[in-house]
Amino acid sequence: MAFSEPESAALKNYVETNRPDAAIVWYSAVGGVFASNCHNGVLPETRTLTNLYADASGYRAYGEFNFYEITGDMVNWLAKSNIPAISVLLTNHTDTEWSKNQKGITALLKYYTK
């Protein structure tokens, strides 16, 4: 059942209460930045965030995730709520790749503080 775990229910409640401008979610291990999408495709703001983060971090930008089948995904749920969201998939399961991700985060913070 969707949002049946306490942590996912808490995140859902936070998003619905605070309506963030955008979201970044980290997973592993593909090595890329992926745009979220909903039934209406990728939001224009999501495409912008995907490209900004990828350009700054050095990860490759992808318009969709098609590496393996997924049955549920937070960023696509956010997209259905019209919240731009991207997934950053680290290149392996052990390294945070901090310097790359710090550059991506900094680029998005600059974008939102213009």
N, C-alpha and C positions, 0 to 999 in steps of 0.2 A: 504494500500500500504506500502511495506517495506521502512523503513527509511523516512517516510513522516513527522515525528515530528522533530522539530528543534534540540532537544537534541540528538535524535538517528542519525540524519544526521551529526551532529557535531562529534559524537563518531566514526561513520563510516569514516569520513574524517580524523580524527586523526589516526585511525588504519591504513588506507591505506597510509597515509603520513609517519608515523613513524615506522610501522612494529614492534610492541613490541615483546620481546622475549617470553612473556607469559602474561596471564591475570587471575585475580581473580574477581569474581562477587559475591556479597552477595544478598541473598533473604531471605524470611521466608515462611513457618515455618515447617520444617521437622526435622532438626537436623542432618545434614550430609554433607559430601563433595562428590560432584558428578563430574565425568569425563565428559568432552564434547566429542561428537562424530560426525563424518560426515558419508558420505556414505561408506567410507572405514574403519569404525570402530574407535576405540580410538587410538590416536597417542601415541607411546611409552613414549614420554616426558610427555604427559598429565597423563598417568598412574602413572609415577614417582611423579609428583606434587601432584596428588590426595592422594597418600599414605603418602608422606612426611607431607603434611598439616594435614591429619587425625591423623597420629601418634603423631605429636607435639601438636595438639589442643585437642585431646580426642574425636573429632567427629568420627563417623563411616564413612568409605570410601565405596563409591558405584561406580560400573563400568558404571552404566547407571541410568537415571531418569525415573522411571515408576510409580510414585505415582498418577499422574493424567495426562490427555492429555494436551499437549502444542501445540500451533500453530506456535510459533516462539520463538527463543531463541538466545541471543547474543553469548553465549559460543559455541553453535553449528555452528553459522555463522563464528566465529573465527576459529574453527576446520576445516571448509571447506577451510579457507585461510591458513591452515597449521600453525596456531598459537596455541600452547598449552593453554588451558583455563580450569578452574575449577569453579564450582558453589559451594558456601558455603551457605547452607540453615540453618539459625539460628533456634533454637528450638521453638521460639515464635515470635510474631509480635512486641514486645515492648522492648526486651532486646538485646543490641548489643553483649553481651557475650564477652566483650572486652578482658579479660585475656586469654580466649581460643584462640581467633582470633589473638591476639598479638603473641602468641606462634607459631601459624601456619604461620603467616607472617614472623616472625623471621627465622623460619626453611627454608622457600623458599628464603629469602634474603641470608642466609648462603650458600645455594645450588648454587645460581647464582653468588656468589662472590668467589667461590673456586679458 
